[in-house]
């Protein structure tokens, strides 16, 4: 087998993917995140060779460093799980412009860079999993930029799946609902009134990762876990976007 690459592996869903894949017979694991110490902790979970790359993928130079490392290694990538990303909950104009642009750099530009830098190293049977969100399915006021970036990830992943399936490569966009991770530590400003006042459900990252891996193996281009996420995917196909945004605002008491 070739190698498995996981971005955003230092915490959350990315770390859970590693836990579930740690026993798989890949030649090696490459894990990417900003915090080297947390990446090094993953060595305890696998007997396979582990390469830790402390990179900030919101910086193009770090994405390029990953691509150069792949070129130098000359190894086939059997699985890429791209989890790096973050969001902010607030009105778009209240979030610093630098933060909004950095979110776009990480959620959008890094997704394109990491996918396209990895594809030349993939062969028939290789797979990509990109983490999108149910927020990708519709505009989400007060989670505006994050939702828009995830809409890009969903569209990009589905289109890329069509482009590369003739080579026997699959691309799956995982669209999780609210998931119990450290995502909220960065998304929520505890000094401000909360944007999200009601969480319809909160899922375990282990279930999200398990479903994404199963759907990826089945060659699906989109993966949902849970009744609520699947129901939301169905509703947005039939209800006007204006109504969906109205429902969201009433639910969260946003004016």
C-alpha positions, -999 to 999 in steps of 0.1 A, spaced: 0 0 0 9 36 -2 7 63 25 -23 79 42 -22 117 47 -44 134 73 -46 172 77 -60 188 108 -48 157 126 -38 174 159 -74 175 172 -111 170 165 -124 150 135 -89 147 120 -75 131 151 -105 107 151 -98 97 115 -63 88 126 -75 67 155 -98 47 132 -71 43 105 -41 37 127 -43 -1 124 -47 -1 86 -17 -15 66 -6 18 50 32 20 43 32 52 65 10 79 79 17 116 73 -1 139 97 -4 176 93 -13 203 118 0 235 134 9 219 168 39 195 165 36 182 201 0 171 195 10 154 163 38 135 180 13 121 205 -2 101 177 28 78 176 14 60 205 -16 49 185 1 32 155 29 8 148 33 22 113 59 48 104 46 83 112 57 116 96 47 147 115 45 179 95 39 211 115 24 233 89 -1 262 88 -20 254 56 -35 289 55 -1 299 42 6 289 6 43 284 14 34 257 38 11 240 13 39 241 -12 63 226 14 39 197 17 39 193 -21 77 194 -22 78 167 5 55 144 -15 76 149 -46 108 141 -27 94 110 -11 81 96 -44 54 76 -26 18 68 -37 -9 84 -16 -37 59 -11 -59 81 11 -60 118 17 -83 130 46 -84 168 45 -98 181 78 -80 214 82 -104 243 86 -122 266 111 -152 289 115 -163 320 133 -198 326 146 -207 363 143 -220 389 118 -195 390 89 -187 427 95 -179 421 132 -153 395 124 -119 411 117 -113 412 79 -80 395 84 -97 366 102 -123 362 74 -96 362 47 -75 337 67 -106 315 70 -109 316 32 -72 308 28 -75 277 50 -110 264 41 -109 272 4 -74 278 -9 -57 251 12 -84 226 1 -76 232 -35 -38 232 -30 -37 200 -9 -60 181 -32 -43 192 -64 -8 187 -50 -18 152 -39 -36 140 -70 -4 134 -91 7 110 -64 -25 89 -66 -33 58 -86 -64 37 -92 -81 29 -59 -68 61 -42 -93 81 -23 -98 117 -10 -121 128 18 -127 165 22 -146 178 53 -173 202 42 -204 208 64 -242 208 64 -236 246 65 -225 241 28 -261 234 18 -275 269 23 -265 304 32 -262 308 70 -264 344 83 -240 350 112 -220 320 101 -217 336 67 -181 332 56 -176 297 71 -208 285 54 -197 300 21 -163 284 23 -178 250 30 -202 254 0 -171 258 -21 -156 226 -6 -187 207 -14 -190 219 -49 -153 215 -56 -152 180 -42 -182 168 -62 -169 182 -94 -134 168 -88 -149 134 -81 -163 135 -116 -130 146 -131 -109 118 -116 -132 89 -114 -121 77 -148 -87 72 -132 -103 51 -105 -99 78 -78 -128 89 -56 -134 122 -39 -160 123 -10 -172 155 7 -182 147 43 -210 171 55 -212 167 93 -239 184 115 -228 199 148 -200 177 161 -184 176 195 -149 189 189 -126 218 198 -140 236 167 -162 257 190 -133 269 211 -123 290 181 -157 296 166 -174 311 196 -164 343 213 -173 338 250 -171 375 256 -200 382 232 -237 370 233 -239 336 216 -249 334 180 -260 298 182 -284 294 211 -300 261 201 -281 230 188 -306 205 174 -281 177 179 -244 173 187 -227 143 172 -196 123 182 -166 127 158 -161 89 159 -194 84 142 -187 111 116 -153 96 107 -167 61 106 -195 71 82 -172 91 60 -148 62 57 -176 38 48 -191 61 22 -156 68 7 -150 31 3 -184 28 -14 -174 55 -39 -199 81 -28 -192 118 -36 -211 131 -6 -215 117 29 -240 126 57 -243 111 92 -275 113 112 -312 118 105 -310 156 109 -282 161 84 -299 139 58 -332 156 65 -316 190 60 -301 179 27 -336 169 16 -353 201 27 -329 225 10 -338 208 -23 -375 219 -20 -377 249 3 -368 285 -8 -335 297 5 -352 328 19 -375 306 40 -346 284 52 -327 315 64 -358 328 81 -362 295 100 -325 296 110 -329 332 123 -361 325 142 -346 293 157 -315 312 169 -333 345 177 -311 364 154 -323 398 142 
